[in-house]
């Protein structure tokens, strides 16, 4: 604390302020040092009412104190004056910079070097003021000759601001002071102080064993990720952890006065650090204090530390640019290829767990061909009705930009080419031939305007052997909120129960063709209970036909308003439509989690809603999804989104040390308050 009073000032900025402090002084310190610490506490944290400090010397002196309060106060003042704290010896430059920055009435900064020692520049060449006293701010003399009383001098010294010679560091500390503990908690930062004196006695032992100690503490405390503020030798330890286990670290870190050790002596490859920086989007901010030259290896101007570190980072940047062009040939790429994001969806083997949702870009033959050629794990058709439908009148779709994310509202009204277009055997053969990789599963989505219409489509499929050979599953949409005059089956439980029981008994569904339901979003626990009870009766594992459910379709009754024209944005259904994309992501995750915990294990859950990145896909799988469907982002970006999301998912899994989806599927941990 005496060496770095800025840390106390960070604590002093917390709201509400601290009123009680326990000072662990690290042993039986000399009385002068204890008093210096108490003086620093009182000047830095004015709201303190109680300070506890363990000191035999102080306890011994306090036994001599009078009992009367007034006499005690007088005795304490005399005692503190008599046992004057001995200042820590500092080099002259540190002594000068210990004083706070002060300015003349005109706002010009007063030169501290001229006031407390010697300035190497002439007054005409120095950009700081040489004419005023740094202590009393009066012109005509310097602080060394100031006649201010000793008491005032002591008070000035006690209130001196901390010495940090980096504006970047000052900005960081100012941000922490402004936000206090609430800032740290809101940002979900974890702060861990690890003290291991036995290792600190030896640089070699600390570099060898320190990272393992830190990793062990993080695991013991159940801390997933940390942001690092490292100094000196700790920066070397940080780089070793970064090289070996980057998944333990968050994205942004600060290195202060880093020691420059010989990279050849490091117990890891410098290239591993470069890979971690590149593949995990990690950034490192470097800060230095160019007056700290006591260690010949320190990052200081006297040992040319800044130049050396700049040279090291310049080389690293060059290596990064070079390795980016050779990425397909590096070990990291090979490691990525070993990460398996394939899955078994109710008996359907998917090489990739990410596939398209029925809806956007699935209406025409060309759109389906594009999906077949993409990296999607399966191909899901447009929800078909028995006859072709043009859908609701235009405009019936609008997008909402949320930063770099997109939400949507649509009132399409089931436009599609009709059952025959999506079940034509020659068309299905062409899809299979152009599919990558080698004939991905074909999921036929139906959304008949009645139960009778759905059953008729199932009958036609069952009667067409040339179609059945291409068919892997039938996904029944009971969740479309945008057909005028038609109730949403998934919310009408008596009607839904009839649909579930009747369709599950259809002879079409065998081990070669499973049944799936696309569900609407549910908002209350009793609804999840009722739906799960209904669906569990027809689970594959209980001799039924149901292999999976999709959670979930758009959320109905959303309304987009044009403020300028004072009209609805969409025309059909009074302007109401189904809300999708980023705005339903968290609702979809909740539905996945709720149903996964209630459904029979043989009924798989497909997450759908707000999937735009690998992180979104990861979250759905973490909540229990077997696979994920992409709707709004597919419409916005096109079929190339599947490859990008899959790549981002692999990178995230690599950072976390996962090699397959089963490593984390359904393993969401619930945080509990620790009282």
C-alpha positions in Angstrom: 0.0 0.0 0.0 2.8 2.4 0.8 4.5 1.7 -2.5 1.3 1.9 -4.6 -1.2 4.2 -2.8 -3.2 4.4 -6.0 -4.7 1.0 -5.1 -6.2 2.5 -1.9 -7.6 5.4 -4.0 -9.4 2.9 -6.1 -11.1 1.5 -3.0 -11.8 5.0 -1.8 -13.9 5.6 -4.9 -16.3 2.7 -4.1 -19.9 3.5 -3.4 -21.1 3.2 -0.7 -17.7 4.1 0.9 -15.8 1.7 3.2 -16.1 2.6 6.9 -14.1 -0.4 8.3 -10.6 -1.6 7.2 -8.6 -4.5 8.5 -4.9 -3.8 7.6 -2.8 -6.9 7.2 0.7 -5.4 7.4 2.5 -8.7 6.7 4.4 -9.4 9.8 5.4 -7.4 12.9 6.4 -4.2 11.1 8.2 -1.3 12.7 6.0 1.2 14.5 7.1 4.0 12.1 5.8 2.0 9.1 2.5 1.2 10.9 1.9 4.9 11.6 2.7 5.8 8.0 0.1 3.3 6.8 -2.5 4.7 9.3 -1.7 8.2 8.1 -2.2 7.1 4.5 -5.5 5.4 5.3 -6.9 8.5 7.0 -5.9 10.8 4.2 -7.1 8.5 1.4 -10.3 7.2 2.9 -12.0 10.0 4.8 -15.1 7.9 5.6 -13.2 5.4 7.8 -14.6 5.0 11.3 -12.6 1.9 12.4 -9.2 0.5 11.4 -8.0 -2.8 12.8 -4.3 -3.5 12.5 -2.2 -6.3 14.1 1.0 -4.8 15.5 2.7 -5.8 18.8 4.7 -2.5 18.9 1.5 -0.4 18.5 -0.4 -2.5 21.1 2.4 -2.1 23.5 2.4 1.7 23.2 -1.4 1.9 23.4 -1.2 0.3 26.9 0.3 3.6 28.1 -2.5 5.7 26.7 -4.9 7.5 29.1 -8.5 6.3 29.5 -10.1 9.8 29.3 -11.1 10.5 25.7 -9.9 14.1 25.6 -6.6 13.2 27.1 -6.3 10.2 24.8 -6.7 12.4 21.7 -4.0 14.8 22.9 -1.7 11.9 23.8 -2.2 10.3 20.4 -1.4 13.5 18.6 1.8 13.9 20.6 2.7 10.2 20.1 2.3 10.5 16.3 4.4 13.6 16.2 7.1 12.0 18.3 7.2 8.8 16.3 7.4 10.5 13.0 7.0 8.0 10.1 10.2 7.5 8.3 9.8 8.0 4.6 10.8 5.2 2.3 14.0 6.1 0.6 13.4 6.8 -3.0 15.6 7.8 -5.9 15.5 11.5 -6.5 13.3 11.2 -9.6 10.8 9.2 -7.7 10.8 11.7 -4.8 10.1 14.5 -7.3 7.3 12.7 -9.1 5.7 11.7 -5.7 4.3 15.2 -5.6 1.0 15.8 -7.3 0.6 17.8 -10.6 -0.2 21.4 -9.8 -0.9 24.4 -12.0 -0.7 28.2 -11.9 -3.9 30.3 -11.9 -3.5 30.5 -15.7 -3.6 26.7 -15.9 0.1 26.1 -16.8 1.6 23.0 -15.1 4.3 23.9 -12.6 7.7 22.1 -13.2 8.3 19.7 -10.3 11.9 19.1 -11.4 12.8 22.7 -11.1 11.0 23.0 -7.7 12.4 20.0 -6.0 15.7 19.3 -7.7 17.0 20.4 -11.0 15.5 20.7 -14.4 17.7 19.7 -17.3 16.1 22.3 -19.5 16.4 26.1 -19.4 13.2 28.0 -18.4 12.8 29.1 -22.0 13.0 25.5 -23.3 10.9 23.8 -20.7 7.2 23.6 -21.5 6.4 23.7 -17.7 6.3 26.8 -15.5 9.5 27.7 -13.7 8.3 30.8 -12.0 5.9 29.5 -9.3 6.3 27.5 -6.1 4.9 24.0 -6.4 3.9 24.0 -2.7 2.2 27.4 -2.1 1.6 28.3 -5.8 3.1 31.8 -5.2 5.5 33.3 -7.7 9.1 34.2 -6.9 10.5 31.1 -5.2 10.6 27.3 -5.5 9.3 24.6 -3.2 12.8 23.9 -1.8 12.9 27.5 -0.4 9.2 27.8 0.6 8.6 29.1 4.1 5.3 27.1 4.5 5.1 25.6 8.0 6.2 22.0 8.7 2.6 21.1 9.6 1.4 22.3 6.3 4.2 20.5 4.6 3.3 17.3 6.3 -0.3 17.6 5.3 0.7 18.3 1.8 2.8 15.2 1.7 0.0 13.1 3.2 -2.4 14.3 0.6 0.0 13.9 -2.3 -1.5 12.0 -5.2 0.0 8.7 -6.2 2.9 8.6 -8.7 2.0 7.0 -12.0 3.8 8.2 -15.0 1.6 6.7 -17.6 -1.6 8.5 -18.7 -3.0 5.2 -19.8 -2.6 3.8 -16.3 -4.1 6.9 -14.8 -7.1 6.6 -17.1 -7.6 3.0 -16.1 -7.5 3.8 -12.4 -9.8 6.7 -12.9 -12.4 4.4 -14.5 -12.2 2.0 -11.7 -12.4 4.7 -9.1 -15.5 6.2 -10.9 -17.2 2.8 -11.0 -16.0 1.2 -7.8 -17.1 -2.3 -6.9 -20.3 -1.9 -8.8 -18.3 -1.4 -12.0 -16.4 -4.6 -11.4 -19.5 -6.6 -10.6 -21.5 -5.3 -13.6 -18.6 -6.3 -15.8 -18.4 -9.7 -14.1 -14.7 -9.3 -13.5 -13.1 -11.7 -11.1 -10.2 -10.4 -9.1 -7.8 -13.0 -7.6 -4.7 -12.2 -5.5 -2.4 -15.1 -5.2 0.5 -14.9 -2.7 3.1 -17.6 -2.8 6.3 -16.4 -1.1 8.0 -19.8 -1.3 7.9 -19.6 -5.1 8.6 -15.9 -5.2 12.1 -16.4 -3.8 13.2 -17.9 -7.1 12.4 -16.5 -10.5 13.1 -20.0 -12.0 10.7 -21.7 -9.6 8.0 -19.1 -10.0 8.1 -19.3 -13.8 8.1 -23.1 -13.6 5.4 -23.6 -11.0 3.5 -20.3 -10.8 1.1 -20.9 -13.7 0.1 -24.3 -12.3 -0.6 -22.7 -8.9 -2.7 -20.0 -10.5 -4.7 -22.4 -12.7 -5.3 -24.6 -9.6 -6.6 -21.7 -7.6 -9.0 -20.7 -10.5 -10.3 -24.2 -10.7 -10.7 -24.4 -6.9 -12.7 -21.2 -6.8 -14.7 -22.3 -9.8 -13.7 -19.2 -11.8 -14.2 -19.7 -15.5 -12.4 -16.6 -16.9 -10.3 -13.7 -15.6 -9.0 -10.4 -16.9 -5.4 -10.0 -16.0 -3.5 -7.0 -14.7 0.1 -8.2 -14.5 3.4 -6.5 -13.5 7.0 -7.4 -13.8 7.6 -11.1 -13.6 3.9 -11.7 -13.3 3.7 -10.7 -17.0 5.8 -13.7 -17.9 3.5 -15.9 -15.9 0.5 -14.4 -17.6 2.0 -15.1 -21.0 2.7 -18.7 -20.1 -0.9 -19.2 -19.0 -2.0 -17.5 -22.2 0.2 -19.9 -24.2 -0.9 -23.1 -22.4 -4.6 -22.5 -21.4 -6.0 -19.4 -23.2 -9.6 -20.6 -22.4 -9.0 -19.6 -18.8 -8.6 -15.9 -19.8 -11.1 -13.3 -21.1 -10.3 -11.1 -24.0 -8.6 -7.9 -22.6 -5.6 -7.7 -20.4 -3.2 -5.1 -19.1 0.6 -5.6 -18.7 2.5 -3.0 -16.5 6.3 -2.7 -16.5 6.8 -6.2 -18.0 10.0 -7.9 -17.3 11.9 -8.7 -20.5 13.2 -12.2 -20.1 15.0 -14.3 -22.7 12.3 -16.0 -24.7 14.5 -19.0 -25.1 14.3 -19.6 -21.4 10.5 -19.7 -21.3 8.9 -23.1 -20.7 6.6 -22.6 -23.7 6.8 -21.6 -27.3 6.4 -17.9 -28.1 4.4 -19.0 -31.2 1.8 -20.4 -28.8 1.2 -16.9 -27.5 0.8 -15.6 -31.0 -1.7 -18.4 -31.8 -3.7 -17.6 -28.6 -3.8 -13.9 -29.5 -5.1 -14.6 -33.0 -7.4 -17.5 -32.5 -9.1 -16.2 -29.3 -9.4 -12.5 -30.1 -7.2 -11.6 -27.1 -5.8 -8.1 -26.8 -3.0 -6.9 -24.5 -2.6 -3.3 -23.4 1.0 -2.5 -22.3 1.8 0.3 -19.8 5.2 1.4 -18.6 6.7 3.7 -16.0 9.9 4.9 -17.5 11.3 6.0 -14.1 11.3 2.5 -12.6 14.8 1.3 -13.4 15.8 -0.5 -10.2 15.7 -3.8 -11.9 18.1 -4.1 -14.9 15.6 -6.3 -16.7 12.6 -4.0 -16.0 10.7 -2.2 -18.6 12.5 1.2 -18.2 14.1 3.9 -20.3 17.5 3.3 -18.6 17.7 -0.3 -19.8 15.9 0.5 -23.1 13.0 -1.6 -22.0 10.4 0.2 -24.0 12.5 -0.2 -27.2 13.0 -3.9 -26.4 9.4 -4.6 -25.8 8.4 -2.6 -28.8 10.8 -4.7 -30.9 9.3 -7.9 -29.4 5.7 -6.9 -30.1 6.6 -5.7 -33.6 8.1 -9.1 -34.4 5.1 -10.8 -32.9 2.8 -8.7 -35.1 4.9 -9.7 -38.1 4.7 -13.3 -37.2 0.9 -13.0 -36.7 0.5 -11.6 -40.2 2.7 -14.3 -41.6 1.0 -17.1 -39.8 -2.4 -15.9 -40.9 -1.5 -16.5 -44.5 -0.2 -20.0 -43.5 -3.1 -20.8 -41.2 -4.2 -23.9 -43.2 -0.8 -25.4 -42.6 -0.3 -24.7 -38.9 -1.0 -27.0 -36.0 -3.9 -24.9 -34.8 -5.8 -25.6 -38.0 -5.1 -29.3 -37.5 -6.4 -29.0 -34.0 -9.6 -27.3 -35.3 -10.2 -30.0 -37.7 -10.2 -32.5 -34.8 -13.1 -30.7 -33.2 -16.3 -32.6 -34.0 -19.5 -30.5 -34.2 -21.5 -33.3 -35.7 -24.5 -34.9 -33.9 -27.1 -37.6 -34.1 -30.5 -36.0 -34.3 -33.1 -38.6 -33.5 -31.2 -41.1 -35.6 -30.2 -38.6 -38.3 -26.4 -38.4 -38.6 -25.5 -34.7 -39.1 -21.9 -33.8 -40.0 -22.7 -30.3 -38.6 -25.1 -29.4 -35.8 -26.1 -26.2 -37.6 -28.9 -26.3 -40.2 -31.5 -24.0 -41.7 -34.9 -23.4 -40.3 -38.0 -23.8 -42.4 -38.9 -20.4 -43.6 -36.3 -17.9 -45.0 -34.7 -18.8 -48.3 -36.4 -22.2 -48.6 -39.2 -21.4 -51.0 -37.7 -22.0 -54.4 -35.7 -24.8 -55.9 -32.6 -22.6 -56.3 -32.7 -21.5 -52.7 -32.9 -25.1 -51.5 -30.0 -26.0 -53.9 -27.9 -23.2 -52.3 -28.5 -24.7 -48.8 -27.7 -28.2 -50.1 -24.3 -26.9 -51.3 -23.6 -25.1 -48.1 -22.1 -26.3 -44.8 -25.5 -26.9 -43.1 -25.8 -30.2 -41.4 -29.2 -31.0 -43.0 -31.7 -29.5 -45.4 -35.1 -28.4 -44.1 -37.8 -27.5 -46.7 -40.3 -24.7 -46.7 -43.3 -25.5 -44.6 -45.6 -26.9 -47.3 -49.4 -26.7 -47.6 -51.3 -29.1 -49.9 -51.7 -26.5 -52.5 -49.4 -23.6 -53.5 -49.9 -20.4 -51.5 -48.8 -16.9 -52.4 -49.0 -15.8 -48.7 -50.1 -12.5 -47.2 -49.9 -9.2 -49.2 -46.7 -7.1 -49.2 -45.0 -5.6 -47.3 -45.0 -8.5 -44.8 -41.4 -8.5 -43.5 -39.2 -6.0 -41.8 -35.8 -6.1 -40.1 -34.7 -4.3 -36.9 -31.0 -3.5 -36.5 -29.6 -4.0 -33.0 -25.9 -2.9 -33.4 -24.4 -5.8 -35.4 -27.3 -8.1 -34.7 -30.6 -8.3 -36.5 -34.2 -9.0 -35.3 -37.2 -9.4 -37.6 -41.0 -9.2 -37.7 -42.8 -11.1 -40.4 -46.4 -11.8 -41.4 -45.6 -14.1 -44.4 -48.7 -16.2 -44.2 -47.0 -19.5 -45.3 -46.1 -18.7 -48.9 -44.8 -21.9 -50.6 -44.8 -23.8 -53.8 -47.1 -26.5 -52.5 -46.6 -30.1 -51.4 -45.8 -31.5 -54.8 -42.9 -29.1 -55.4 -41.0 -30.2 -52.3 -41.7 -33.9 -52.7 -40.8 -34.3 -56.4 -38.4 -37.3 -56.6 -36.3 -35.9 -59.4 -35.9 -32.7 -57.5 -34.9 -34.6 -54.4 -32.3 -36.6 -56.4 -30.7 -33.3 -57.7 -30.6 -32.0 -54.1 -28.8 -35.2 -53.0 -26.3 -35.0 -55.8 -25.3 -31.4 -55.1 -25.4 -31.8 -51.3 -22.1 -31.2 -49.4 -21.1 -33.4 -47.8 -22.5 -36.4 -49.8 -26.2 -36.2 -49.4 -27.2 -34.5 -46.2 -30.5 -35.5 -44.5 -33.7 -34.0 -46.0 -36.3 -32.8 -43.6 -39.8 -32.2 -45.1 -41.7 -29.5 -43.3 -45.5 -29.4 -43.5 -48.0 -26.9 -42.1 -51.4 -28.0 -43.4 -54.3 -25.6 -42.8 -56.1 -28.5 -41.0 -55.3 -31.9 -39.5 -57.0 -33.5 -42.5 -54.7 -31.7 -44.9 -51.6 -32.8 -42.9 -52.7 -36.4 -42.9 -53.3 -36.3 -46.7 -49.7 -35.1 -47.2 -48.4 -37.9 -45.0 -50.5 -40.4 -47.0 -49.0 -39.2 -50.3 -45.5 -39.5 -48.9 -46.1 -43.0 -47.7 -47.4 -44.0 -51.1 -44.3 -42.7 -52.9 -41.3 -45.1 -52.4 -39.1 -43.0 -54.7 -39.7 -40.1 -52.4 -39.2 -42.0 -49.2 -35.7 -43.0 -50.1 -34.7 -39.3 -49.9 -36.8 -38.5 -46.8 -35.2 -38.5 -43.3 -37.9 -36.7 -41.2 -41.1 -34.9 -41.4 -41.3 -31.7 -39.3 -44.8 -30.6 -38.5 -45.2 -26.8 -38.0 -47.8 -26.2 -35.3 -46.5 -22.8 -34.5 -47.1 -20.4 -37.4 -48.8 -17.3 -36.0 -49.3 -15.5 -39.4 -52.2 -17.3 -41.2 -55.3 -15.0 -41.0 -58.3 -16.8 -39.5 -56.4 -19.9 -38.4 -55.7 -20.6 -34.7 -52.1 -21.4 -33.6 -52.4 -25.2 -32.9 -49.5 -25.2 -30.4 -51.5 -23.0 -28.0 -54.8 -24.8 -28.4 -54.0 -27.8 -26.2 -57.1 -29.9 -27.0 -56.5 -29.5 -30.7 -52.8 -30.0 -30.3 -53.4 -33.2 -28.4 -55.5 -34.5 -31.2 -52.8 -33.6 -33.8 -50.1 -35.2 -31.7 -51.9 -38.5 -31.2 -53.3 -38.8 -34.7 -50.2 -37.9 -36.6 -47.9 -40.0 -34.5 -49.8 -43.1 -35.4 -49.4 -42.6 -39.1 -47.6 -45.6 -40.8 -45.2 -43.2 -42.5 -43.1 -42.9 -39.3 -40.7 -45.8 -39.0 -37.0 -46.1 -38.0 -36.2 -44.5 -41.4 -38.4 -41.5 -41.0 -39.0 -39.7 -37.7 -41.5 -37.2 -36.6 -40.6 -33.7 -35.4 -42.8 -30.8 -34.2 -41.9 -27.1 -34.5 -43.3 -25.5 -31.4 -44.3 -21.9 -30.6 -42.6 -20.2 -27.6 -44.2 -20.9 -24.2 -44.0 -18.4 -21.4 -44.9 -20.2 -18.2 -43.8 -23.4 -16.3 -47.3 -25.1 -16.3 -47.4 -24.8 -20.1 -44.1 -26.6 -20.4 -45.4 -29.3 -18.1 -48.5 -29.8 -20.2 -46.7 -29.9 -23.5 -44.0 -32.3 -22.2 -46.7 -34.7 -20.8 -48.4 -34.6 -24.2 -45.3 -35.3 -26.2 -43.7 -37.9 -23.9 -46.5 -40.2 -24.6 -45.3 -40.5 -28.3 -41.6 -40.5 -27.6 -39.3 -42.7 -29.7 -38.0 -44.3 -26.6 -41.5 -45.3 -25.5 -42.4 -46.9 -28.8 -43.8 -43.7 -30.4 -42.8 -41.7 -33.5 -41.6 -38.4 -32.0 -37.9 -37.9 -32.4 -37.4 -34.2 -31.9 -39.0 -30.8 -31.3 -37.8 -27.3 -32.5 -37.8 -24.5 -29.9 -39.1 -22.3 -31.1 -41.0 -20.4 -33.9 -41.5 -16.7 -33.8 -43.4 -14.9 -31.0 -46.7 -13.6 -32.4 -48.5 -10.3 -32.0 -45.4 -8.2 -32.5 -46.1 -4.7 -34.0 -43.7 -2.5 -36.0 -44.7 1.2 -36.2 -43.4 3.8 -38.7 -43.2 7.0 -36.6 -42.9 9.3 -39.7 -46.0 8.1 -41.5 -47.8 7.1 -38.2 -48.7 3.8 -39.8 -47.9 0.1 -39.3 -44.8 -1.1 -41.1 -46.5 -4.4 -42.2 -49.8 -4.5 -44.0 -51.3 -8.0 -43.2 -53.2 -8.8 -40.1 -53.5 -5.2 -38.9 -49.7 -4.9 -38.9 -49.1 -7.7 -36.4 -46.4 -10.3 -37.1 -44.1 -12.9 -35.6 -41.0 -11.6 -33.8 -37.7 -13.4 -34.6 -34.0 -13.0 -34.6 -31.9 -11.5 -31.8 -35.0 -10.2 -29.8 -36.2 -13.8 -29.1 -32.8 -15.4 -28.4 -33.1 -15.5 -24.7 -36.7 -16.6 -24.9 -35.7 -19.5 -27.2 -32.9 -20.5 -24.8 -35.4 -20.6 -22.0 -37.7 -22.8 -24.0 -34.8 -25.2 -24.8 -33.8 -25.4 -21.2 -37.4 -25.9 -19.9 -38.3 -28.6 -22.4 -35.0 -30.5 -22.2 -35.5 -30.9 -18.5 -39.0 -32.3 -19.0 -39.0 -34.4 -22.2 -38.1 -38.0 -22.5 -34.4 -38.5 -23.3 -35.3 -40.0 -26.7 -36.9 -36.7 -27.8 -34.2 -34.4 -28.9 -34.4 -30.6 -28.8 -33.4 -28.3 -31.7 -32.7 -24.7 -30.6 -34.0 -22.0 -32.9 -34.2 -18.3 -32.2 -31.5 -15.6 -32.4 -28.7 -17.9 -33.7 -26.4 -15.6 -35.5 -22.9 -16.5 -34.1 -21.0 -19.5 -32.8 -21.6 -18.2 -29.3 -25.4 -18.3 -29.9 -25.1 -21.9 -31.1 -22.9 -22.8 -28.1 -25.5 -21.3 -25.7 -28.3 -23.4 -27.2 -26.3 -26.6 -27.0 -25.2 -25.7 -23.4 -28.9 -25.4 -22.5 -29.5 -28.9 -23.9 -30.1 -28.6 -27.7 -28.9 -31.4 -29.9 -28.7 -29.1 -32.9 -29.6 -25.5 -33.9 -31.6 -24.0 -36.7 -30.9 -20.6 -38.2 -33.7 -18.4 -39.6 -33.3 -14.6 -39.5 -29.5 -14.7 -39.9 -29.9 -17.1 -42.9 -32.3 -14.6 -44.5 -29.9 -11.7 -43.8 -26.6 -13.3 -44.7 -27.4 -16.2 -47.0 -26.3 -19.9 -46.8 -22.6 -18.8 -46.1 -23.8 -18.1 -42.6 -23.7 -21.9 -41.8 -20.0 -22.2 -42.4 -19.2 -19.0 -40.5 -21.2 -20.0 -37.4 -19.8 -23.5 -37.5 -16.2 -22.0 -37.6 -17.0 -19.7 -34.7 -18.4 -22.6 -32.7 -15.2 -24.7 -33.3 -13.0 -21.7 -32.2 -15.0 -21.3 -29.1 -14.9 -25.0 -28.3 -11.1 -25.0 -28.9 -10.6 -22.1 -26.5 -12.6 -23.9 -23.8 -10.8 -27.2 -24.4 -13.8 -29.1 -25.9 -13.5 -31.6 -28.7 -17.1 -32.7 -29.2 -20.6 -31.3 -28.4 -21.1 -33.9 -25.7 -18.4 -32.3 -23.6 -20.8 -29.4 -22.8 -24.2 -30.2 -24.1 -26.9 -29.7 -21.4 -24.2 -28.8 -18.8 -25.4 -25.3 -18.0 -24.6 -24.5 -14.4 -27.0 -22.5 -12.3 -25.4 -19.8 -10.2 -26.4 -19.8 -6.5 -26.0 -16.9 -4.1 -23.4 -17.5 -1.4 -24.7 -16.1 1.9 
